[in-house]
Amino acid sequence: MSTDPLVVFTPSGKRGHFPVGTPILTAARQLGVDLDSVCGGRGICSKCQITPGLGAFPKHGVTVADDALSPWNAVEERYKSKRGLTEGRRLGCQATVQRDVVIDVPPESQVHRQVVRKRAEAREITMNPSTKLYYVEVQEPDMHEPSGDLERLVRAIEADWGITNIHADLHILQDLQPVLRKGAWKVTVAIHLGDNENAPRIMHIWPGYYDGAVYGLAVDLGSTTIAAHLCDLTTGEVVASSGIMNPQIRFGEDLMSRVSYGMMNAGGAGEMTLAVREGMNALFTQIATEAEIDKGLIVDAVFVCNPVMHHLLLGIDPFELGQAPFALATSDALRMRADDLDLNIHPSARIYILPCIAGHVGADAAAVALSEAPDKSEDLVLVVDVGTNAEILLGNASKVLACSSPTGPAFEGAQITSGQRAAPGAIERVEINADTKEPRFRIIGVDLWSDEDGFTEAAAASGITGICGSGIIEAIAEMRLAGLLDASGLIGSAAQTGSPRCIADGRTHSYVLHDGTATGGPLITVTNPDIRAIQMAKAALYSGARLLMDKFGVDRVDRVVLAGAFGAHISPKHAMVLGMIPDAPLDKVTSAGNAAGTGARIALLNRDARGEIEEAVRRIHKIETAIEPRFQEHFVNASAIPNSSDPFPTLNSVVTLPQVNFNTGGDSDGGGRRRRRRA
């Protein structure tokens, strides 16, 4: 049995015997303990902070004495006086083993520290980025042993950190010699650690010890919007988030319109590629300005997008995606440089694009799968990423199915008479009194309801400007609950409903949600064409989900996850009244926020996750709705509100839907007979 002192690390539980005088950092490395260090144990970076225990630890069979570690030294004192050190902490590179000791490694000192913890059934993001910082001391040039500065830098990195086969781009060579001499042959380098296609590469170099950060971008390139999260690659912190409208909208609001534009116009696909790249560069400039950082410090980026956006970003004509069999140029994950895509960030920045699942189910769906992990769920989970083109996943640990459904832009306020994007002044919440038929609402930017004291004054800054996607969904669902709207989607007349807010609008009727015309504001109504647009969108969404349930051989799911920035604002009850999602207990319908963006962040901050999702995508079975006969059958049934065929027992136990029918018996005055309309 060894007579050397025993060192026990928590929370890992790893232990081993080490000779007196062994630095704690050295012991941690030999045991494979997650203890960070950038400076290689030189007492510069302070990443290796540890907390020694004192007293008896029966679980480990150890009693730790006051002198279990070497005394506090000058390096630690200097660091504490300059930057501060939490009471009781030591630097692992300075404290050495003297007697048996128990060492706790705090979360911020762990290499793979957790930076985000979601629900228990979801995923943890742990820090293991592709690009990391390393401090090295380089041998000076010698007349008797000639070699290049780069070669000696590479040898120092190999010796200190064990990283081999390191490459460098021309811009590194151009800066290398003055930086080495300015730092007195001590430098910090940012190294992209490589992957199965690329060798490790020096990305940036600083003289001396660099105590700053390098950054990465997690980008969700959507049909309507482009969103980006700027992340610190050393801590995982989201430094800034921003978004812009996708400038491709001018070529068509939906994906097939853009495919058609490319088909009908020579060079059209190239125009759209140029537009989206210019838009992204504007976004990157905006987000770097907000964070007050140099864009040259953005060294890594991960992109998620649907297949059409994927091809247009890459400069590939999406023509084949517009016709069966909807073939992708490639479905694999892609690794490239920023200058391959004309992106204005670090000249050698590495780009990773998640794999696509199939021709209409893209890298954004793969990112949702990475974030929500249906393949690791014990219960059957339906994940719906609500957007212009909805991606739907259904599965559990046994298998995962996927499809896409063309919902169009109605859910985001487009194609709606008073619709607008989610912005201050837009109606986002609606309630309608079932007895009086009177509405009240909330607008973005104001916490008060419209019937509460102070609302008018609070809303004066933005005004009441229109209705956004979540608002139109709640408005239509509330109209159905209040008996203003029948199951087929027809709004009743004033005589039929007993509400003067139901006004004649051509051959149909509209419901007045807000009349601001007296003060020069807008008349905000919900019209029958609005309801028809939402019916078509929600029917497409529900039909895709129902088709996956058919393929899975089930009539119910255990839980539903609404993903997407829009999905985060949908009320589960209203979504179910509308018939957007299958019947399920309301407490089992949750929001995951922008799950595609979260998946992009996971892939950015943990390079191991990239391999995980590439493997998971290969196991996902894609269902093509365009060739499935039952999709159309489900679509027709789902056009009703909530559905003309599928029962909603859970919903019916929570709410009572009025049995009204406005297909007959009413002109604009409530008399006569109306021509029957098809649902």
Secondary structure, 3 states (H helix, E strand, C coil): CCCCCEEEEECCCCEEECCCCCEHHHHHHHHCCCCCCCCCCCCCCCCCEEEECCEEECCCCEEECCCCECCCCHHHHHHHHHHCCCCCCEECCCCEECCCEEEECCHHHCCCCEEEECCCCCCEEECECCEEEEEEECCCCECCECCCHHHHHHHHHHHHHCCCCCEECHHHHHHHHHHHHHCCCEEEEEEECCCCCCCCEEEEEEECCCCCCCEEEEEEECCCEEEEEEEECCCCCEEEEEEEECHHHHHCCCHHHHHHHHHHCCCHHHHHHHHHHHHHHHHHHHHHHHHCCCHHHEEEEEEEECHHHHHHHHCCCHHHHHCCCCCCCCCCCEEEEHHHHCCCCCCCCEEEECCCCECCECHHHHHHHHHHCHHHCCCCEEEEECCCCEEEEEECCCCEEEEEECCCCHHHCCCCCCECCCCCCEEEEEEECCCCCCEEEEECCCCCCCCCCCHHHHHCCCCCCEECHHHHHHHHHHHHHCCCECCCCCECCHHHHCCCCEEEECCEEEEEEEECHHHCCCEEEEEHHHHHHHHHHHHHHHHHHHHHHHHHCCCCCCEEEEECCCHHHCCHHHHHHHCCCCCCCHHHEEEEECHHHHHHHHHHHEHHHHHHHHHHHHHCEECCHHHCHHHHHHHHHHCCCCCCCCCCHHHHHHCCCCCCCCCCCCCCCCCCCCCCCCC
